[in-house]
Amino acid sequence: MAFNLNLFILYFSFGLLSGGFLLFLSTALRFPERKYQSVLFMTSVSLLYNISEILVVLFDGTGHFQASLITDYIQQIIRLGYFIAIPYFIDSYFDVSPSYELFNKKVFTACKVLTAVLLLTAVFLPELYTDSLRHLKDSPLTAFRGEPGIIYMISEVILFPLILYMGWTSITAVRRVNRSNEMRTLMLGILISILFFSSAISKTLFGSFFPPFNYGDYSRTNTGLMVFTVSVIWAIFRMFLTRARDTEETQKKLQVSDKRLYSMVYIDKLTGLSNRHAFFRDAEEIKKSGGLKGSTLILININNFRDINESFGSAEGDEILSEIANLFISRLNQRMSVYRFGGDEFAFFNPFSESEQKCIESTLTIQKWISEPIITENHTYSLNCSAGLFRSMGDTLNVDDMLKNCSSALRKAKHFKTGLTVFNTSLEDEVVNRIKMVMNLKEGIRNNEFHLMYQPIVNSEGVISSLEALIRWNHATGHARPPSEFIPVAEAAGLMPELGELILNLFFKDHLLIREFLPDAVISLNISPAQLFSNGLYEFIRDSFEYHAVDTSKIQVEVTETTFISNYNRVFTMMNQLRSLGIIVALDDFGTGYSSLQHLQKMPVDVIKIDKSFIDDITENKQTVSIVKTIVDLAAALELKTIVEGVETAEQFKILKAQGCEYYQGYYFHKPLILRDLKKVSTTENEVII
């Protein structure tokens, strides 16, 4: 039996189109994108057309004329599917310019309308497809000779430029933006298939120039379909290879991004230690796996570390923190994890149960490491630290409570300078009481439960020269609370701005009354660090003093030495602003903040208040007398006034007066007084023995 090229191409095309259909069907189901759906639709139309060609060949071979005629008829209807498949494929697959895309949508709409018209005509007017013998017209040239077959002619006339339009679109898309191998392969396949489609439509024209195209129409058509399908299959295969490679690269990039994100979230950038977020993550995992019972948390805070930053710069401070972190990394055992919580605070977490004594020994060891000399490029430092220790003894404790309790122990250690405090139930009670006090403070501020008392400050002759306004809280329960009890709580709770505003309003109310009997006395007001560092303090003082017509030259503001050196630059600026209003600035508790003489010389202050701690033993300690004498002489050299706080006995007063002190404050002269008693004192002869 002789080899039949036409039949080989026909059946080979069927196999190829069937395989392509299954491939594109799975692709469209896996990736529900329009581009793959359009390829599936194009392949489906091509497969149906190929099957119709096979049926035509089979029926022609058996002599079933009517069956062959019906198959031809169905084939022409299937052929109309290309009118929709080609524009849909172009619209979905190619990346073209917006104007080209708009034009293609118009072409798509026109093709859909034309397809509907031709389909309806083919169904209801089938005679237009055939001649008088019911033979299907197979060439548009016959229509030009006046014979029937107009609709068949239209389909061929429209399909040929539509295929050329698809080829031109592929070239335009590749030239414009998409230069991928996938698109180049697809474009080449489309151009080759156009040649075969064209030869099938106009075999006379193509057959004249290219004899190989003289074989049957179905062979040329199916060759075109086969080339197109192969090009699409190969293009999608290359696309999948590219996507797989891109996916692998993306996975690698994601792994790098995950590591980078992990580092950003859980690693301290400066020291390389785990951070606060990492502690919560680790502690929560321990809690889920077996509970926190028996675990230990240690919080370490380096004392006076801010002084290093302000004196030598933050870069020097960062270098010290890095050295400390390296020390922890090299010496800690595997049972304990270290975290940097921020600033100069470190946390040590041990999830394994150990005795309290063992935990204390571990803490003391860490403190000993920190106390070792730390050498940087510029200096050698000897540091010390405060530590809070908490051991979890219950199963129901959560991570927040553990950290809260350990923080309470650390605050206690820093406040009382004990070095190390172990949390116990009394500290827990203290935390509860502190929370209650905060609630009571808020209520007290709302209900105006506060009032001012004034302690006179006298000169060496016992004459009142100034007053210090002191806040008192008459709690609703009738229990009066001293400032030493509620001021630290108010500062920690962030209530000082509200409380400070309340104090100033009370002062404005008392001010006019005081001026009636002490017109020239300077009135001193205390400003806490929280107030000092709040925004808008200067503007509030300036505007409120102006509104109440207060003579600022008779107003003194007291700032503690510790506050001054804790944030020197900021306080320096604020004090200069207040002095520009004519307000007197006093340095309170002088001698407790370890400020240098160089700082004192530059401080924008007018008055030094010598702390009570220097006065308590002045009658017994000659060294204290010498210190006070030095301070008084230094103040005189800097043209600063001195006020001595806490004078309680005549003997203390006598010694202080001999050292040249100018002004005195204390119970030996006057205790804090309410306005009524202050008026009595100011209008009667001073009874203090001078």
C-alpha positions as CSV (number, residue, x, y, z in Angstrom):
1,M,0.0,0.0,0.0
2,A,1.4,3.4,-1.1
3,F,2.3,6.0,1.5
4,N,-0.4,8.7,1.6
5,L,1.1,12.0,2.8
6,N,-2.3,13.6,3.2
7,L,-3.7,10.9,5.5
8,F,-0.5,10.9,7.5
9,I,-0.6,14.6,8.1
10,L,-4.4,14.4,8.9
11,Y,-4.0,11.6,11.5
12,F,-0.8,12.9,12.9
13,S,-2.4,16.3,13.4
14,F,-5.3,14.6,15.2
15,G,-2.9,12.9,17.7
16,L,-1.0,16.2,18.2
17,L,-4.1,18.3,18.6
18,S,-5.6,15.7,21.1
19,G,-2.4,15.8,23.1
20,G,-2.3,19.6,23.0
21,F,-6.0,19.7,24.0
22,L,-5.3,17.6,27.1
23,L,-2.2,19.6,28.0
24,F,-4.0,22.9,27.6
25,L,-7.0,21.6,29.5
26,S,-4.9,20.7,32.5
27,T,-3.0,24.0,32.3
28,A,-6.2,26.0,32.2
29,L,-7.6,24.1,35.2
30,R,-4.3,24.5,37.2
31,F,-3.8,28.2,36.2
32,P,-7.3,29.7,35.6
33,E,-5.9,32.6,33.5
34,R,-7.5,34.0,30.3
35,K,-4.3,33.3,28.2
36,Y,-4.5,29.6,28.9
37,Q,-8.3,29.5,28.5
38,S,-7.9,31.2,25.1
39,V,-5.3,28.7,24.0
40,L,-7.6,25.9,25.1
41,F,-10.5,27.4,23.1
42,M,-8.3,27.7,20.0
43,T,-7.1,24.1,20.3
44,S,-10.6,22.9,20.8
45,V,-11.8,24.5,17.6
46,S,-8.8,23.2,15.8
47,L,-9.4,19.6,17.1
48,L,-13.1,19.7,16.1
49,Y,-12.1,21.0,12.7
50,N,-9.5,18.2,12.4
51,I,-12.1,15.6,13.4
52,S,-14.5,16.9,10.8
53,E,-11.8,16.6,8.1
54,I,-11.2,12.9,9.2
55,L,-15.0,12.2,8.9
56,V,-15.1,13.8,5.5
57,V,-12.3,11.5,4.3
58,L,-13.9,8.5,5.9
59,F,-17.3,9.2,4.3
60,D,-15.9,10.0,0.9
61,G,-14.1,6.7,1.0
62,T,-17.3,4.8,1.7
63,G,-19.5,6.6,-0.9
64,H,-21.9,8.0,1.7
65,F,-22.6,11.2,-0.2
66,Q,-25.3,12.5,2.1
67,A,-23.1,11.8,5.2
68,S,-20.1,13.5,3.5
69,L,-22.3,16.5,2.6
70,I,-23.6,16.9,6.2
71,T,-20.0,16.5,7.5
72,D,-18.9,19.3,5.1
73,Y,-21.8,21.4,6.3
74,I,-20.8,20.9,10.0
75,Q,-17.2,21.5,9.2
76,Q,-18.0,25.0,7.8
77,I,-20.0,25.8,11.0
78,I,-17.0,24.7,13.1
79,R,-14.8,26.8,10.9
80,L,-16.8,29.9,12.2
81,G,-15.3,29.2,15.6
82,Y,-12.0,30.7,14.4
83,F,-13.8,34.0,14.1
84,I,-14.1,34.1,17.9
85,A,-11.1,32.0,18.8
86,I,-8.5,34.2,17.0
87,P,-9.5,37.6,18.5
88,Y,-10.1,36.0,21.9
89,F,-6.6,34.5,21.7
90,I,-5.1,37.9,20.7
91,D,-6.9,39.7,23.4
92,S,-5.9,37.3,26.1
93,Y,-2.4,36.2,25.2
94,F,-0.6,39.2,23.7
95,D,0.7,42.2,25.5
96,V,-0.1,45.2,23.2
97,S,-0.5,48.9,23.6
98,P,-3.8,50.3,25.1
99,S,-4.9,51.7,21.7
100,Y,-4.1,48.4,19.9
101,E,-6.0,46.6,22.7
102,L,-9.0,48.8,22.2
103,F,-8.9,48.2,18.4
104,N,-8.7,44.4,19.0
105,K,-11.8,44.5,21.2
106,K,-13.7,46.2,18.4
107,V,-12.4,43.5,16.0
108,F,-13.5,40.9,18.6
109,T,-17.0,42.4,18.8
110,A,-17.3,42.5,15.0
111,C,-16.2,38.9,14.7
112,K,-18.8,37.8,17.3
113,V,-21.6,39.6,15.5
114,L,-20.5,38.2,12.1
115,T,-20.2,34.7,13.5
116,A,-23.7,34.9,14.9
117,V,-25.1,36.1,11.6
118,L,-23.3,33.4,9.6
119,L,-24.3,30.7,12.1
120,L,-28.0,31.7,11.9
121,T,-27.8,31.9,8.1
122,A,-26.2,28.5,7.9
123,V,-28.9,27.0,10.1
124,F,-31.9,28.7,8.5
125,L,-30.6,29.2,4.9
126,P,-28.4,26.2,4.2
127,E,-29.0,26.6,0.4
128,L,-26.6,29.6,0.5
129,Y,-23.8,27.2,1.2
130,T,-24.5,24.9,-1.7
131,D,-25.3,24.9,-5.4
132,S,-28.4,23.4,-7.1
133,L,-26.9,19.9,-6.8
134,R,-26.3,20.4,-3.0
135,H,-22.6,20.5,-3.7
136,L,-20.7,22.7,-1.2
137,K,-18.9,25.6,-2.9
138,D,-15.2,25.1,-2.1
139,S,-13.7,28.3,-3.5
140,P,-14.5,32.0,-3.1
141,L,-13.6,32.4,-6.8
142,T,-16.9,30.7,-7.8
143,A,-18.9,33.3,-6.0
144,F,-17.3,36.0,-8.2
145,R,-18.6,34.1,-11.3
146,G,-22.2,34.5,-10.0
147,E,-22.6,31.0,-8.5
148,P,-24.1,30.3,-5.1
149,G,-21.9,29.8,-1.9
150,I,-21.8,33.4,-0.7
151,I,-21.5,32.5,3.0
152,Y,-18.7,30.1,2.4
153,M,-17.0,32.8,0.4
154,I,-17.4,35.3,3.2
155,S,-15.9,32.9,5.7
156,E,-12.9,32.4,3.6
157,V,-12.5,36.1,2.8
158,I,-12.7,37.1,6.5
159,L,-10.7,34.2,7.9
160,F,-7.6,34.9,5.7
161,P,-7.1,38.5,6.9
162,L,-8.0,37.4,10.4
163,I,-5.1,34.9,10.4
164,L,-2.8,37.6,9.0
165,Y,-4.0,39.9,11.7
166,M,-3.0,37.4,14.3
167,G,0.5,37.1,12.8
168,W,0.9,40.9,12.7
169,T,-0.2,41.1,16.4
170,S,2.4,38.6,17.5
171,I,5.1,40.5,15.7
172,T,4.0,43.8,17.2
173,A,3.8,42.3,20.7
174,V,7.3,40.9,20.5
175,R,8.7,44.1,19.1
176,R,7.0,46.3,21.6
177,V,7.6,44.8,25.0
178,N,7.5,41.0,25.4
179,R,10.8,39.6,24.1
180,S,10.7,36.3,26.0
181,N,11.6,33.0,24.3
182,E,8.1,31.9,24.9
183,M,6.7,34.7,22.7
184,R,9.3,34.4,20.0
185,T,8.6,30.7,19.7
186,L,4.8,31.4,19.5
187,M,5.3,34.1,16.9
188,L,7.4,31.8,14.7
189,G,4.8,29.1,14.9
190,I,2.0,31.5,14.0
191,L,3.8,32.9,11.0
192,I,4.5,29.3,9.6
193,S,0.9,28.2,10.3
194,I,-0.3,31.4,8.5
195,L,1.5,30.1,5.3
196,F,-0.4,26.8,5.5
197,F,-3.7,28.3,6.3
198,S,-3.4,30.7,3.5
199,S,-2.5,28.0,1.0
200,A,-5.6,26.0,2.1
201,I,-7.8,29.1,1.5
202,S,-6.3,30.1,-1.9
203,K,-4.7,27.0,-3.2
204,T,-4.7,28.3,-6.8
205,L,-2.6,31.3,-5.8
206,F,-0.2,29.4,-3.6
207,G,0.0,26.4,-5.7
208,S,1.2,28.4,-8.6
209,F,4.3,29.5,-6.8
210,F,4.7,26.7,-4.3
211,P,4.0,23.3,-5.8
212,P,4.2,21.4,-2.5
213,F,1.0,23.1,-1.5
214,N,-1.0,21.5,-4.3
215,Y,-2.1,18.5,-2.2
216,G,-5.6,18.5,-0.6
217,D,-7.1,21.4,1.4
218,Y,-7.4,19.4,4.6
219,S,-3.7,18.5,4.5
220,R,-2.7,22.1,4.2
221,T,-5.2,23.2,6.8
222,N,-4.2,20.5,9.2
223,T,-0.6,21.2,8.6
224,G,-1.2,24.8,9.6
225,L,-3.1,23.6,12.7
226,M,-0.4,21.2,13.6
227,V,2.4,23.9,13.3
228,F,0.3,26.3,15.3
229,T,-0.4,23.7,18.0
230,V,3.3,22.6,18.2
231,S,4.4,26.2,18.5
232,V,1.9,26.9,21.3
233,I,2.9,23.6,23.1
234,W,6.6,24.4,22.8
235,A,6.0,28.1,23.9
236,I,4.0,27.0,27.0
237,F,6.6,24.3,27.8
238,R,9.4,26.9,27.7
239,M,7.2,29.2,29.8
240,F,6.8,26.4,32.4
241,L,10.6,25.9,32.4
242,T,11.0,29.6,32.9
243,R,8.4,29.7,35.6
244,A,10.0,26.7,37.4
245,R,13.4,28.5,37.2
246,D,11.8,31.7,38.4
247,T,10.0,29.8,41.2
248,E,13.3,28.3,42.4
249,E,15.0,31.8,42.3
250,T,12.0,33.2,44.1
251,Q,12.2,30.5,46.8
252,K,15.9,31.4,47.3
253,K,15.0,35.1,47.5
254,L,12.2,34.3,50.0
255,Q,14.6,32.3,52.1
256,V,17.0,35.3,52.1
257,S,14.1,37.6,52.9
258,D,12.9,35.3,55.7
259,K,16.3,35.4,57.3
260,R,16.4,39.2,56.8
261,L,12.9,39.6,58.3
262,Y,13.8,37.3,61.2
263,S,16.8,39.4,61.9
264,M,14.8,42.6,61.7
265,V,12.1,41.2,64.1
266,Y,14.1,39.1,66.6
267,I,17.7,40.3,66.5
268,D,19.1,43.4,68.1
269,K,20.9,45.3,65.3
270,L,23.6,46.7,67.6
271,T,24.7,43.7,69.6
272,G,23.5,40.8,67.6
273,L,21.7,39.4,70.6
274,S,18.1,38.3,70.6
275,N,15.7,41.2,71.4
276,R,12.5,41.7,73.4
277,H,10.3,40.1,70.7
278,A,12.4,37.0,70.7
279,F,12.1,36.7,74.5
280,F,8.3,36.8,74.3
281,R,8.4,34.2,71.5
282,D,10.7,31.9,73.4
283,A,8.9,32.3,76.7
284,E,5.5,31.6,75.0
285,E,6.9,28.4,73.4
286,I,8.1,27.2,76.8
287,K,4.8,28.0,78.3
288,K,2.9,26.0,75.6
289,S,5.3,23.1,75.8
290,G,5.4,22.6,79.6
291,G,4.7,25.8,81.5
292,L,6.9,28.4,83.1
293,K,7.0,26.7,86.5
294,G,10.6,26.7,87.7
295,S,11.9,29.1,85.1
296,T,14.0,32.1,86.0
297,L,14.1,35.7,84.6
298,I,16.9,38.1,85.4
299,L,16.8,41.8,84.3
300,I,20.0,43.8,84.3
301,N,20.3,47.5,84.0
302,I,23.7,49.3,83.9
303,N,23.8,52.2,86.4
304,N,24.4,55.7,85.2
305,F,24.9,54.6,81.6
306,R,23.2,57.7,80.3
307,D,26.1,59.8,81.7
308,I,28.5,57.9,79.4
309,N,26.4,58.6,76.4
310,E,26.1,62.3,77.2
311,S,29.7,62.8,78.2
312,F,31.4,60.7,75.5
313,G,28.8,60.3,72.8
314,S,26.4,57.5,71.8
315,A,29.0,55.9,69.6
316,E,31.1,55.2,72.6
317,G,28.1,53.9,74.5
318,D,27.3,51.6,71.6
319,E,30.8,50.2,71.6
320,I,30.5,49.5,75.3
321,L,27.2,47.7,74.9
322,S,28.7,45.6,72.1
323,E,31.6,44.6,74.3
324,I,29.2,43.6,77.1
325,A,27.1,41.5,74.6
326,N,30.2,39.7,73.4
327,L,31.1,39.0,77.0
328,F,27.7,37.4,77.6
329,I,27.9,35.3,74.4
330,S,31.3,34.0,75.3
331,R,30.6,33.1,78.9
332,L,27.0,32.1,79.3
333,N,26.1,28.4,79.5
334,Q,23.5,26.9,77.1
335,R,20.9,26.7,79.8
336,M,20.4,30.4,79.8
337,S,19.5,32.7,77.0
338,V,20.4,36.4,76.9
339,Y,18.3,39.2,75.3
340,R,18.8,42.9,74.9
341,F,15.6,44.7,75.7
342,G,16.8,48.1,74.6
343,G,19.1,50.8,75.9
344,D,21.3,49.4,78.6
345,E,18.8,46.7,79.8
346,F,19.5,43.0,79.3
347,A,17.4,40.0,80.1
348,F,18.5,36.4,81.0
349,F,16.0,33.6,80.7
350,N,16.5,30.1,82.1
351,P,13.6,27.7,81.5
352,F,15.1,25.0,83.6
353,S,14.3,24.7,87.3
354,E,17.1,25.7,89.7
355,S,17.2,26.7,93.4
356,E,16.9,30.3,94.4
357,Q,20.5,30.3,95.7
358,K,21.8,29.0,92.4
359,C,19.8,31.7,90.6
360,I,21.2,34.4,92.9
361,E,24.8,33.1,92.3
362,S,24.2,33.2,88.6
363,T,23.0,36.8,88.8
364,L,25.9,37.9,91.0
365,T,28.3,36.2,88.4
366,I,26.7,38.3,85.6
367,Q,27.1,41.5,87.7
368,K,30.7,40.6,88.3
369,W,31.4,40.2,84.6
370,I,29.9,43.7,84.0
371,S,32.1,45.2,86.7
372,E,35.3,44.0,85.0
373,P,37.1,46.8,83.2
374,I,35.8,47.4,79.7
375,I,38.4,48.9,77.3
376,T,37.4,50.8,74.2
377,E,39.5,52.7,71.8
378,N,39.4,55.9,73.9
379,H,38.8,54.9,77.5
380,T,38.6,52.2,80.1
381,Y,35.4,51.9,82.1
382,S,34.4,50.3,85.4
383,L,30.7,49.7,85.4
384,N,28.2,48.4,87.8
385,C,24.6,47.3,87.4
386,S,21.3,46.7,89.2
387,A,19.5,43.4,88.8
388,G,16.0,42.1,89.4
389,L,15.4,38.3,89.8
390,F,12.2,36.5,89.4
391,R,11.6,32.7,89.8
392,S,8.3,31.3,88.5
393,M,6.7,29.0,91.1
394,G,3.3,28.5,89.6
395,D,1.9,26.9,86.4
396,T,-0.7,29.6,85.6
397,L,1.7,32.5,85.4
398,N,1.9,34.2,82.0
399,V,4.9,35.9,80.3
400,D,3.6,39.4,80.9
401,D,3.3,38.7,84.6
402,M,6.8,37.3,84.8
403,L,8.3,40.3,83.1
404,K,6.2,42.7,85.2
405,N,7.3,41.1,88.5
406,C,10.9,41.0,87.4
407,S,10.7,44.7,86.4
408,S,9.3,45.5,89.9
409,A,12.3,43.8,91.5
410,L,14.7,45.7,89.2
411,R,13.1,49.1,90.0
412,K,13.4,48.2,93.7
413,A,17.1,47.4,93.3
414,K,17.7,50.7,91.4
415,H,15.8,52.8,93.9
416,F,17.4,51.5,97.0
417,K,20.8,50.8,95.3
418,T,20.8,47.3,96.6
419,G,22.5,45.8,93.5
420,L,20.1,42.8,93.4
421,T,16.5,42.4,94.5
422,V,14.7,39.0,94.4
423,F,11.0,39.3,93.7
424,N,8.6,38.2,96.5
425,T,5.0,38.6,97.4
426,S,5.6,41.8,99.2
427,L,6.8,43.3,96.0
428,E,3.7,42.0,94.3
429,D,1.6,43.7,96.9
430,E,3.6,46.9,96.2
431,V,2.7,46.6,92.5
432,V,-1.0,46.2,93.4
433,N,-0.8,49.2,95.8
434,R,0.9,51.2,93.1
435,I,-1.9,50.5,90.6
436,K,-4.5,51.5,93.2
437,M,-2.6,54.7,93.9
438,V,-2.5,55.6,90.3
439,M,-6.3,55.1,90.1
440,N,-6.8,57.2,93.2
441,L,-4.4,59.9,91.9
442,K,-6.5,60.2,88.7
443,E,-9.6,60.5,90.7
444,G,-8.0,63.0,93.1
445,I,-6.9,65.2,90.2
446,R,-10.4,65.2,88.8
447,N,-11.9,66.0,92.3
448,N,-9.4,68.7,93.3
449,E,-8.3,66.8,96.4
450,F,-4.9,68.7,96.4
451,H,-3.9,71.9,98.1
452,L,-0.7,73.9,98.5
453,M,1.3,74.6,101.6
454,Y,4.1,77.1,101.8
455,Q,7.4,76.7,103.8
456,P,9.1,80.0,104.5
457,I,12.8,80.5,103.6
458,V,14.5,83.1,105.9
459,N,17.7,85.1,105.8
460,S,20.4,85.1,108.5
461,E,18.3,87.5,110.5
462,G,15.2,85.3,110.4
463,V,13.2,87.5,108.0
464,I,11.1,85.6,105.5
465,S,12.6,86.2,102.0
466,S,10.9,83.5,100.0
467,L,8.5,80.6,100.1
468,E,8.5,77.1,98.7
469,A,5.1,75.9,97.4
470,L,4.6,72.2,98.5
471,I,1.8,70.0,97.2
472,R,-0.4,68.0,99.7
473,W,-3.0,65.4,98.9
474,N,-6.0,65.1,101.2
475,H,-7.3,61.7,100.0
476,A,-11.1,61.2,100.1
477,T,-10.6,58.7,102.8
478,G,-9.3,61.4,105.1
479,H,-5.7,60.1,105.0
480,A,-3.2,62.7,104.0
481,R,-0.4,61.4,101.7
482,P,3.0,63.0,101.6
483,P,4.6,64.0,98.3
484,S,7.4,61.5,98.7
485,E,4.7,58.8,98.5
486,F,2.6,59.9,95.5
487,I,5.0,62.1,93.3
488,P,7.1,59.1,92.2
489,V,4.0,57.2,91.3
490,A,2.6,60.2,89.4
491,E,5.8,60.5,87.5
492,A,5.9,56.8,86.6
493,A,2.3,56.8,85.6
494,G,2.7,59.9,83.4
495,L,0.4,62.0,85.5
496,M,2.8,64.8,86.2
497,P,1.6,67.1,83.4
498,E,-1.9,67.1,84.8
499,L,-0.8,67.3,88.4
500,G,1.7,70.1,87.5
501,E,-1.1,72.1,85.8
502,L,-3.2,71.6,88.9
503,I,-0.4,72.9,91.1
504,L,0.0,76.0,89.0
505,N,-3.7,76.7,89.0
506,L,-3.7,76.4,92.8
507,F,-0.7,78.8,92.9
508,F,-2.5,81.3,90.8
509,K,-5.5,81.2,93.2
510,D,-3.2,81.7,96.3
511,H,-0.8,84.2,94.6
512,L,-2.9,87.4,95.0
513,L,-3.7,86.6,98.7
514,I,0.0,86.0,99.4
515,R,0.9,89.3,97.9
516,E,-1.3,91.1,100.3
517,F,1.0,90.2,103.3
518,L,4.2,89.2,101.6
519,P,4.4,91.5,98.6
520,D,8.2,91.1,97.9
521,A,8.7,87.4,98.8
522,V,9.9,85.1,96.1
523,I,7.6,82.1,95.6
524,S,9.4,78.9,94.5
525,L,7.7,76.2,92.4
526,N,9.1,72.7,91.9
527,I,9.2,71.2,88.3
528,S,9.5,67.4,87.9
529,P,11.4,65.8,85.1
530,A,8.2,64.6,83.5
531,Q,6.9,68.2,83.4
532,L,10.2,69.5,82.2
533,F,10.4,67.1,79.3
534,S,6.8,67.5,78.2
535,N,6.0,69.5,75.1
536,G,4.7,73.0,75.5
537,L,5.8,73.7,79.1
538,Y,7.5,77.0,78.3
539,E,4.5,78.3,76.3
540,F,2.1,77.2,79.1
541,I,4.1,79.0,81.8
542,R,4.5,82.1,79.6
543,D,0.9,82.4,78.7
544,S,-0.6,81.5,82.1
545,F,1.7,83.9,84.0
546,E,0.9,86.7,81.6
547,Y,-2.9,85.9,81.9
548,H,-2.8,86.0,85.7
549,A,-0.5,89.1,85.7
550,V,2.2,87.4,87.8
551,D,5.4,89.3,88.4
552,T,7.9,86.7,87.1
553,S,10.9,88.4,88.9
554,K,9.4,87.1,92.1
555,I,8.9,83.6,90.9
556,Q,11.5,80.9,91.3
557,V,11.5,77.5,89.6
558,E,13.4,74.6,91.3
559,V,15.0,71.8,89.2
560,T,16.9,69.0,90.9
561,E,20.5,68.5,90.2
562,T,19.8,64.9,89.1
563,T,17.3,66.1,86.5
564,F,19.7,68.6,85.2
565,I,22.6,66.2,84.5
566,S,20.3,63.4,83.3
567,N,19.4,65.4,80.1
568,Y,21.8,68.4,80.3
569,N,21.2,69.9,76.8
570,R,17.4,69.8,77.0
571,V,17.2,71.2,80.6
572,F,19.8,73.8,79.7
573,T,17.6,75.1,76.9
574,M,14.4,75.1,79.0
575,M,16.1,76.9,81.9
576,N,17.4,79.6,79.5
577,Q,13.9,80.0,78.2
578,L,12.4,80.4,81.7
579,R,15.1,82.9,82.6
580,S,14.3,84.9,79.5
581,L,10.9,85.5,81.1
582,G,12.6,86.9,84.2
583,I,12.0,83.7,86.3
584,I,14.7,82.8,88.9
585,V,16.1,79.3,88.4
586,A,17.3,77.3,91.5
587,L,19.4,74.1,91.5
588,D,17.6,71.9,94.1
589,D,19.2,69.1,96.1
590,F,22.7,70.2,95.1
591,G,25.4,67.6,96.0
592,T,23.3,64.5,95.2
593,G,23.7,64.5,91.5
594,Y,27.5,64.4,91.2
595,S,27.6,67.3,88.7
596,S,31.1,68.6,88.0
597,L,32.3,72.1,88.8
598,Q,32.6,72.6,85.1
599,H,28.9,71.9,84.6
600,L,28.0,74.1,87.5
601,Q,29.9,77.0,86.0
602,K,27.9,76.6,82.8
603,M,24.5,75.9,84.3
604,P,21.9,78.7,83.7
605,V,21.0,78.9,87.5
606,D,20.7,81.7,90.0
607,V,20.4,79.8,93.3
608,I,21.9,76.7,94.8
609,K,19.9,74.7,97.4
610,I,22.3,72.6,99.4
611,D,20.7,69.2,100.1
612,K,19.6,68.2,103.6
613,S,22.0,65.2,103.5
614,F,24.9,67.6,104.1
615,I,23.2,69.1,107.2
616,D,22.2,66.0,109.1
617,D,25.6,65.3,110.5
618,I,27.2,68.8,110.3
619,T,27.4,69.1,114.1
620,E,29.4,65.9,114.3
621,N,31.4,65.7,111.1
622,K,34.0,68.4,110.4
623,Q,34.5,67.1,106.9
624,T,30.8,68.0,106.1
625,V,31.5,71.5,107.5
626,S,34.4,71.8,105.0
627,I,32.2,70.6,102.1
628,V,29.5,73.1,102.9
629,K,32.1,75.9,103.2
630,T,33.5,74.9,99.8
631,I,30.0,75.0,98.2
632,V,29.2,78.3,99.7
633,D,32.5,79.9,98.6
634,L,32.0,78.4,95.1
635,A,28.5,79.8,94.9
636,A,29.8,83.2,95.9
637,A,32.6,83.1,93.3
638,L,29.9,82.3,90.7
639,E,27.6,85.0,92.0
640,L,25.0,82.4,93.0
641,K,22.8,82.6,96.1
642,T,22.7,79.6,98.5
643,I,19.8,78.2,100.4
644,V,20.5,75.5,103.0
645,E,17.7,72.9,103.3
646,G,16.7,70.8,106.3
647,V,17.9,73.1,109.2
648,E,16.3,71.6,112.3
649,T,18.4,72.7,115.2
650,A,19.9,75.9,116.6
651,E,23.3,74.3,116.6
652,Q,23.1,73.5,112.9
653,F,22.0,77.1,112.1
654,K,24.9,78.5,114.1
655,I,27.5,76.4,112.2
656,L,25.9,77.1,108.8
657,K,25.8,80.9,109.6
658,A,29.5,80.8,110.5
659,Q,30.2,79.3,107.0
660,G,28.6,82.3,105.3
661,C,25.3,80.7,104.3
662,E,22.8,83.3,103.2
663,Y,19.3,81.7,103.4
664,Y,17.8,78.8,105.4
665,Q,14.9,76.5,105.2
666,G,13.8,73.9,107.7
667,Y,11.6,73.1,110.7
668,Y,13.9,75.1,113.0
669,F,12.4,78.2,111.4
670,H,9.0,77.2,109.9
671,K,7.3,74.0,108.9
672,P,5.1,74.1,105.8
673,L,2.0,76.2,106.5
674,I,-1.4,76.7,105.0
675,L,-2.3,80.2,103.9
676,R,-4.0,81.2,107.1
677,D,-1.1,80.2,109.3
678,L,1.4,81.8,106.8
679,K,-0.4,85.1,107.2
680,K,-0.2,85.0,111.0
681,V,3.6,84.2,110.8
682,S,4.3,87.0,108.4
683,T,2.4,89.6,110.4
684,T,3.8,88.7,113.9
685,E,7.2,89.1,115.2
686,N,9.5,86.2,114.4
687,E,9.9,84.0,117.5
688,V,12.9,82.0,116.3
689,I,16.0,82.6,118.4
690,I,18.7,83.7,115.9
